[in-house]
């Protein structure tokens, strides 16, 4: 879900390392899906320019609508337990929550657990 899965935020979360750990520890596959990530402009407006969460949320949901993610992401990917990852520590101000809620609103029942 991250825009950039090779950033320096945490070494083990880089794409190749993360794929390895998920496979070895959890028997899980890794898929980097940029259609679920915000644009750099959205991130900059919120983080660098200290924009409001309300503006970010509105603009991010508009982006999801424009991208038609409910049609372009395969629903079957969520037929098995799936994890949406990003760098925010909680779901309150995180795009992973917005994506999960957006998909549930368009697809119907989808259990969401924030870890």
ROROLO-332964 format. One line per field, with one value per residue (C-alpha): x, y, z; residue in one letter. Coordinates in steps of 0.2 Angstrom, whole numbers, plus 5000, padded with zeros to 4 digits. Layout:
xx = c(X | ...) .
yy = c(Y | ...) .
zz = c(Z | ...) .
residu = c(a | ...) .
END
This chain:
xx = c(5000 | 5015 | 5019 | 5038 | 5042 | 5061 | 5061 | 5073 | 5059 | 5064 | 5076 | 5066 | 5051 | 5059 | 5051 | 5063 | 5066 | 5048 | 5043 | 5056 | 5051 | 5032 | 5036 | 5048 | 5039 | 5021 | 5020 | 5012 | 5014 | 5018 | 5010 | 5015 | 4999 | 5003 | 4984 | 4981 | 4994 | 4992 | 5001 | 5017 | 5007 | 4994 | 5008 | 5017 | 5002 | 4998 | 5015 | 5027 | 5015 | 5006 | 4989 | 4973 | 4968 | 4951 | 4958 | 4969 | 4955 | 4943 | 4957 | 4963 | 4945 | 4942 | 4958 | 4952 | 4935 | 4945 | 4955 | 4940 | 4949 | 4934 | 4934 | 4952 | 4958 | 4953 | 4940 | 4947 | 4964 | 4954 | 4946 | 4961 | 4967 | 4976 | 4986 | 4987 | 5004 | 5010 | 5021 | 5009 | 5008 | 4989 | 4974 | 4967 | 4976 | 4981 | 4977 | 4976 | 4960 | 4953 | 4956 | 4949 | 4933 | 4931 | 4932 | 4920 | 4908 | 4909 | 4911 | 4900 | 4905 | 4923 | 4930 | 4943 | 4955 | 4967 | 4983) .
yy = c(5000 | 5012 | 5023 | 5019 | 5002 | 5005 | 5020 | 5020 | 5020 | 5003 | 4992 | 4976 | 4984 | 4986 | 4976 | 4961 | 4960 | 4961 | 4948 | 4936 | 4938 | 4936 | 4920 | 4913 | 4918 | 4918 | 4908 | 4924 | 4931 | 4950 | 4961 | 4979 | 4988 | 5006 | 5009 | 5009 | 5022 | 5041 | 5051 | 5061 | 5077 | 5071 | 5065 | 5081 | 5092 | 5082 | 5079 | 5092 | 5106 | 5101 | 5100 | 5094 | 5076 | 5080 | 5087 | 5072 | 5060 | 5069 | 5070 | 5052 | 5045 | 5055 | 5047 | 5030 | 5034 | 5041 | 5025 | 5014 | 5003 | 4993 | 4987 | 4987 | 4977 | 4959 | 4955 | 4938 | 4944 | 4947 | 4929 | 4924 | 4934 | 4949 | 4963 | 4981 | 4988 | 5006 | 5016 | 5024 | 5016 | 5017 | 5017 | 5033 | 5044 | 5031 | 5028 | 5009 | 5012 | 5023 | 5009 | 4995 | 5005 | 5011 | 4993 | 4987 | 5001 | 4995 | 4976 | 4973 | 4963 | 4964 | 4961 | 4974 | 4972 | 4985 | 4978) .
zz = c(5000 | 5002 | 4988 | 4990 | 4997 | 4996 | 5008 | 5023 | 5036 | 5042 | 5034 | 5036 | 5027 | 5010 | 4997 | 4995 | 5014 | 5018 | 5005 | 5012 | 5030 | 5026 | 5016 | 5029 | 5045 | 5040 | 5024 | 5016 | 4999 | 4997 | 4984 | 4982 | 4976 | 4972 | 4967 | 4986 | 4990 | 4990 | 4977 | 4982 | 4981 | 4993 | 5005 | 5004 | 5007 | 5023 | 5030 | 5024 | 5023 | 5039 | 5030 | 5040 | 5041 | 5035 | 5019 | 5016 | 5020 | 5007 | 4994 | 4996 | 4995 | 4980 | 4972 | 4977 | 4968 | 4952 | 4952 | 4954 | 4965 | 4970 | 4951 | 4948 | 4963 | 4963 | 4977 | 4978 | 4985 | 5001 | 5001 | 5013 | 5028 | 5021 | 5028 | 5023 | 5028 | 5029 | 5040 | 5052 | 5069 | 5071 | 5060 | 5066 | 5053 | 5041 | 5023 | 5026 | 5036 | 5023 | 5010 | 5020 | 5024 | 5006 | 5000 | 5013 | 5008 | 4989 | 4991 | 5006 | 5021 | 5024 | 5042 | 5047 | 5062 | 5066 | 5074) .
residu = c(x | x | x | x | x | x | x | x | x | x | x | x | x | x | x | x | x | x | x | x | x | x | x | x | x | x | x | x | x | x | x | x | x | x | x | x | x | x | x | x | x | x | x | x | x | x | x | x | x | x | x | x | x | x | x | x | x | x | x | x | x | x | x | x | x | x | x | x | x | x | x | x | x | x | x | x | x | x | x | x | x | x | x | x | x | x | x | x | x | x | x | x | x | x | x | x | x | x | x | x | x | x | x | x | x | x | x | x | x | x | x | x | x | x | x) .
END
